[in-house]
């Protein structure tokens, strides 16, 4: 069975600091995609970043970057220069033959 | 519209009543998903459509839940004889066919409250 695990239910970070959210997954597939979604209090889910499993280079989108370790099946999200607007639930997701979401990490950015 | 829309945005109903939740996916998206999210919790997968077919209904919590999709577009999630534990936000998402880099685009959700 394929699973996505986010082991940090809640995290906090000081504004302007860096925070890393962890995600691990289990799969027997070789070709797949990984995503991080953000859900702010408005509850609208927004895609933050995606990673193709066949690419060794880690994806980066402005202040957001990932550390993708395929052998370890790890896909962590790093947020640099945290801003108050980054306060949200963050969901890691796996897309292969099916789509799976993790249970989420609630991130609070402290002013 | 440009995004996924859901209606109603909020629904309050009495225990035992039936409710219908609607999802309008992005035009051209053949895959459609329904999720349930309880307060402060993660996403619980309910059902997935590819076109009008539902190859995966494994997440429907009971036979009180059903969903259909017509014309490869609009989908309706129906909950019969609602119970208080059905209270949650119901999210709909759409994408191009499952597989590949096809991210899911989410609607704003319907908040269901069963009194």
Interface residues (C-beta under 8 A of the other chain):
Chain A: X33 X35 X37 X42 X43 X44 X45 X46 X47 X50 X52 X91 X93 X95 X96 X97 X98 X99 X100 X101 X102 X103 X104 X106
Chain B: X33 X35 X40 X41 X42 X43 X45 X48 X56 X89 X91 X93 X98 X99 X100 X101 X102 X103 X104 X105 X106 X108 X109
